[in-house]
Amino acid sequence: MELSMKQTSFLPKIDRLSFREFGGDLRKGKRKIARPFSQKLPLHVVFRSSHAKGDCSLLKLAHRKFIEAAIDRYARLYHIRIYRLQNVGNHLHVLLKTRTKSRDLARLELANFLRRFSGEVAMRITKAKKGSRFGRFWDELVYSRIVTWGREFNIIKSYFIKNLFEAHGVWNRKKFPTWRLMTIAADTS
């Protein structure tokens, strides 16, 4: 009879799934940690701004076109695949995945993509110039969450469609608190 000895750990058990999201107000006032990252799984990213109203709205035609062009330009530059982009007016939802094979390089390219895209959008919308003072455009750090393939990926895509309807006044959260997407025409992506 062989006894297996295991060292006792006094550290709390860590659930690996709890390290799937970062940013927003999740860690406000807490110690900084690295953004969770997977080069094999997609990432749901949210850029949120309470300043994005009226002339600063992300849905304003000039801003919307600029955002689409900027995300496309930086996605090509940093080897990011964009599955979905949803502009809701005061926030942007992006479903993306890195294409680079090297984990360290992919992580660096994702960080550069998030930093440069958010910075350029904020500068363009606030018309920031040297000497002018606007303050922070984005409310918090960019929120990101690792999404698994399959069911979770499809739920996020459905959530993006709900946001599209809500942004354009087709669906009202207060009138219809539950959301179910019954059918979607042939989605090939």
N, C-alpha and C positions, 0 to 999 in steps of 0.2 A: 504494500500500500504506500503510495507516494503522496505526500502532502504538498500542495502548492502554496507557497507563501507569497502574499501580496503586501506591498507596503501600504500602510494606512495613510490616507490623505486627509488632511484637515481643511483643504480648500473646498469651496462649494462646487458641486457638479455643474459643469458648463454645458448648456444646451447649444449645440452647433447651429441650430436654426435661429437662435436669438441674435446671431451675428450676421443677419442677412440685410438689415436696414441701417441707414445712417443719415444724419443731417436733419433738416427741418428743426423742430424744437425737441427732438428726442433726447439729445445730450446737452441741452442748454444748462449752463452752470456746472457741468461735469467735466471731468478730465477728458482731454482729447484722445481719440483712438484712431486707428487707420480705417479708412472707408472699406467696407467689405467688398471683395472683388472676385469674380470668376470669369476667366476668359472663355469658358465653355457655355455659360448660361447668360441669358439676356438680363438687362438691368432696366428697371422702371425708374426714371428720373423726373423730378418735379422742381421747376423753378417758380417760386411764388413771390409776388410783389403786391403790397397793399397800396403802393403809389400808382399802380397801373389802372388809372381811371381817367375818363374824359380824353383829353389830348394825349395822355400817356398810356392809354389802353393798348394792350398788345394786339387787339383785334382791329385797330385802326388800319385801313388799307395799306398805307405806306409802311407801317410797322410790321404788319403781317407779311408783306412781300419781303421786307428786309430780313425778318426772322427766318423765313423759309430759305432764302438765299444763303444766309450766314450758316445755318445748320448744315446745309448741303456742302458748302465750301469747307467748313471745319471737319465734317465727317470724312470727306475725301482726303483732306490733309492729314488727319490722325487715324486713318484706317478704321473708321467706325461704321457699322451698318445700322441704319435707321429703319426700324420696322414700322413704327408709327410716330407721328408728331401730332399733338392735339393742342391747339391754342384756345384757351378758354377766356381770354381777356385779361384776367389778373394773374393767371399762372399758365405754365406750359407743361404738358406731359410728354415725355419722350420715352419710347421703348427702343432700346439700342443694344448692340453687342459689339465688342472689339473683334477685329479680324486678324490682328497680329498674333503670331504663334508663340513668341517669347513672352512669358508671363510678366517679367519685369518691364519690358518695353511696352506691353499692352497696358499695364497699370499706369505707366508714365503718360502714354498717349491719351488715356481716358482722363487723367487729371488735367492735362493741357487742354483737351477739348472742352471740359466743363469750365475751366478758368477763362479761356479766351472767348468762348461763345457767350457766357454770362456777362463778361466784362464789356464786350462789344455791343451787345444788346442794350445794356444799361447805359452806356455812353451815348448811343444813338438816340434812345428814347428821351433821355434827360437833356440832350444837347449839351453834354458836359464839355466844358472848355477850361483851359487853365485859368484859374482865378474865380470861376463861377462856383457857387456852392449849392449843392442839391441835397447832399447827405447820401445815405445808403438807399439804393433802389430795391434790391432784393431783401426780403424780410429776414431770412435765415440762411444758413448754409444750404446748398443744394441737397434736396432729399433724394436718396437712392435706395433701391431695394432689389436684391437679387431675386429673379423670377425663375421658377423651374419650368421646363418644357411641358407641353401637354395641357392638362386642365387649368393650371394656374396661368399659363401664358394666354389661353383663350379667355379666361375671366378678365384679365387685364385688358385685352383687346375690346371686350364688351364694355368695360368701364370707360374706355376712351370714347366709344360711340355715345354712351350716356352723357359724357362731358360735352361732346359735340352738340347733342340735342339741347342740353341745358344752356350752353353758351349762346345758342341762337334762339332761345326762348320757346323751343318746341316742347320741352319737358319741364315741369315745375316740381321741384323737390318737395315743396310744402303740400301741394295738391295730391301728388302721387309719391308717397314716401318710399314705397318698395319699387325696385327696378328689376325688370326681367326683359331680356331681349329675346323675343320669340323666334324670329327668323332673320337671317342675314343672307342676302343674295350671294351667290357663289364667290366666296372669298378665297382667292388662290394664293395669297401670300402667306 
